[in-house]
């Protein structure tokens, strides 16, 4: 079972923050810009915080293909995988361990085709493993094992926005992602929305609001005791 993983520095509890980025756009990314405001605020209010930045596009994320699926189903059945499946399982465990090492998460999640980027879905598929992210009982169903963790999530979209007609898109981004977080046991979720950020006449005002909200959220989640 996963537990909160604060470390101690000079007798004080230290926040272990993991930023998971799913945007490939670098400095052109609105979601990453808002995330930078969050991270800059953390460094200001809690210089002792441990920050790990994980760009899902850096090539380190293992695939989740036939060998990994075979390993997952083998473990689900109570057996140990072998051969190529075992190697795929080891890669999934290593990915999960980095994820689980944090007690506070920051996700930057741009909207792609009404949903999340495929690289983020790949990450979810890799770390969502039995005995790691979840437990299962035939009578009671799933139990999330990521205990004592909290998450801030930056959502951006170029065209979609709440209250806009269906011709401007739909939101399968936040509902899907937050349902996964809760399923895995993360129920303390603080969303920051900046949408729409392109097809709108007032992007600057909404941008300032999103950055201000990111800074305030960072203070609430990570301020030093």
PEURJO-V128822 format. One record per residue. N is the residue number from 0. SS is DSSP state (h for helix, s for strand, l for the rest). OMEGA is omega as a letter, one per 40 degrees, with the letter a starting at -180 (999 if undefined). Layout:
n:N ss:SS omega:OMEGA
n:N ss:SS omega:OMEGA
This chain:
n:0 ss:l omega:a
n:1 ss:s omega:a
n:2 ss:l omega:i
n:3 ss:l omega:a
n:4 ss:l omega:i
n:5 ss:l omega:i
n:6 ss:s omega:a
n:7 ss:s omega:i
n:8 ss:s omega:a
n:9 ss:l omega:i
n:10 ss:l omega:a
n:11 ss:s omega:i
n:12 ss:s omega:a
n:13 ss:s omega:i
n:14 ss:l omega:i
n:15 ss:s omega:a
n:16 ss:s omega:i
n:17 ss:s omega:i
n:18 ss:s omega:i
n:19 ss:s omega:a
n:20 ss:s omega:i
n:21 ss:l omega:i
n:22 ss:l omega:i
n:23 ss:l omega:a
n:24 ss:l omega:i
n:25 ss:h omega:a
n:26 ss:h omega:i
n:27 ss:h omega:a
n:28 ss:l omega:i
n:29 ss:h omega:a
n:30 ss:h omega:i
n:31 ss:h omega:i
n:32 ss:h omega:i
n:33 ss:h omega:i
n:34 ss:h omega:i
n:35 ss:h omega:i
n:36 ss:h omega:i
n:37 ss:h omega:a
n:38 ss:h omega:i
n:39 ss:h omega:i
n:40 ss:h omega:i
n:41 ss:h omega:a
n:42 ss:h omega:i
n:43 ss:h omega:a
n:44 ss:h omega:a
n:45 ss:l omega:a
n:46 ss:l omega:a
n:47 ss:l omega:a
n:48 ss:l omega:i
n:49 ss:s omega:a
n:50 ss:s omega:i
n:51 ss:s omega:i
n:52 ss:s omega:a
n:53 ss:s omega:i
n:54 ss:s omega:a
n:55 ss:l omega:i
n:56 ss:l omega:a
n:57 ss:l omega:i
n:58 ss:l omega:a
n:59 ss:l omega:a
n:60 ss:l omega:a
n:61 ss:l omega:i
n:62 ss:l omega:i
n:63 ss:l omega:a
n:64 ss:l omega:a
n:65 ss:h omega:a
n:66 ss:h omega:a
n:67 ss:h omega:i
n:68 ss:h omega:i
n:69 ss:h omega:i
n:70 ss:h omega:a
n:71 ss:h omega:a
n:72 ss:h omega:i
n:73 ss:h omega:i
n:74 ss:h omega:i
n:75 ss:h omega:a
n:76 ss:l omega:i
n:77 ss:l omega:i
n:78 ss:l omega:i
n:79 ss:l omega:i
n:80 ss:l omega:i
n:81 ss:l omega:i
n:82 ss:h omega:a
n:83 ss:h omega:i
n:84 ss:h omega:i
n:85 ss:h omega:i
n:86 ss:h omega:i
n:87 ss:h omega:i
n:88 ss:h omega:i
n:89 ss:h omega:i
n:90 ss:h omega:i
n:91 ss:h omega:i
n:92 ss:h omega:a
n:93 ss:h omega:i
n:94 ss:h omega:i
n:95 ss:h omega:a
n:96 ss:h omega:i
n:97 ss:h omega:i
n:98 ss:h omega:a
n:99 ss:h omega:a
n:100 ss:l omega:a
n:101 ss:l omega:i
n:102 ss:l omega:i
n:103 ss:s omega:a
n:104 ss:s omega:i
n:105 ss:s omega:i
n:106 ss:s omega:i
n:107 ss:s omega:a
n:108 ss:s omega:i
n:109 ss:s omega:i
n:110 ss:s omega:i
n:111 ss:s omega:i
n:112 ss:l omega:i
n:113 ss:l omega:a
n:114 ss:s omega:a
n:115 ss:s omega:i
n:116 ss:l omega:a
n:117 ss:h omega:i
n:118 ss:h omega:i
n:119 ss:h omega:i
n:120 ss:h omega:i
n:121 ss:h omega:i
n:122 ss:h omega:i
n:123 ss:h omega:a
n:124 ss:h omega:a
n:125 ss:h omega:a
n:126 ss:h omega:a
n:127 ss:l omega:a
n:128 ss:l omega:i
n:129 ss:s omega:a
n:130 ss:l omega:i
n:131 ss:l omega:i
n:132 ss:l omega:a
n:133 ss:s omega:i
n:134 ss:s omega:a
n:135 ss:s omega:i
n:136 ss:s omega:a
n:137 ss:l omega:a
n:138 ss:l omega:a
n:139 ss:l omega:i
n:140 ss:s omega:a
n:141 ss:s omega:i
n:142 ss:s omega:i
n:143 ss:s omega:a
n:144 ss:l omega:i
n:145 ss:s omega:a
n:146 ss:l omega:i
n:147 ss:l omega:a
n:148 ss:l omega:i
n:149 ss:s omega:a
n:150 ss:s omega:i
n:151 ss:s omega:a
n:152 ss:s omega:i
n:153 ss:s omega:i
n:154 ss:s omega:i
n:155 ss:s omega:i
n:156 ss:s omega:a
n:157 ss:l omega:a
n:158 ss:l omega:a
n:159 ss:l omega:i
n:160 ss:l omega:i
n:161 ss:l omega:i
n:162 ss:l omega:i
n:163 ss:l omega:i
n:164 ss:l omega:a
n:165 ss:h omega:i
n:166 ss:h omega:i
n:167 ss:h omega:i
n:168 ss:l omega:a
n:169 ss:l omega:a
n:170 ss:l omega:i
n:171 ss:l omega:a
n:172 ss:l omega:a
n:173 ss:h omega:i
n:174 ss:h omega:i
n:175 ss:h omega:a
n:176 ss:h omega:a
n:177 ss:h omega:i
n:178 ss:h omega:i
n:179 ss:h omega:i
n:180 ss:h omega:a
n:181 ss:h omega:i
n:182 ss:h omega:a
n:183 ss:l omega:i
n:184 ss:l omega:i
n:185 ss:l omega:a
n:186 ss:l omega:i
n:187 ss:s omega:a
n:188 ss:s omega:i
n:189 ss:s omega:a
n:190 ss:s omega:i
n:191 ss:s omega:a
n:192 ss:s omega:i
n:193 ss:s omega:a
n:194 ss:s omega:e
n:195 ss:l omega:i
n:196 ss:l omega:a
n:197 ss:l omega:a
n:198 ss:l omega:a
n:199 ss:l omega:a
n:200 ss:l omega:a
n:201 ss:l omega:a
n:202 ss:h omega:a
n:203 ss:h omega:i
n:204 ss:h omega:i
n:205 ss:h omega:i
n:206 ss:h omega:i
n:207 ss:h omega:i
n:208 ss:h omega:a
n:209 ss:h omega:i
n:210 ss:h omega:i
n:211 ss:h omega:i
n:212 ss:h omega:i
n:213 ss:h omega:i
n:214 ss:h omega:a
n:215 ss:h omega:i
n:216 ss:h omega:i
n:217 ss:h omega:i
n:218 ss:h omega:a
n:219 ss:h omega:a
n:220 ss:h omega:a
n:221 ss:h omega:a
n:222 ss:l omega:a
n:223 ss:l omega:i
n:224 ss:l omega:999
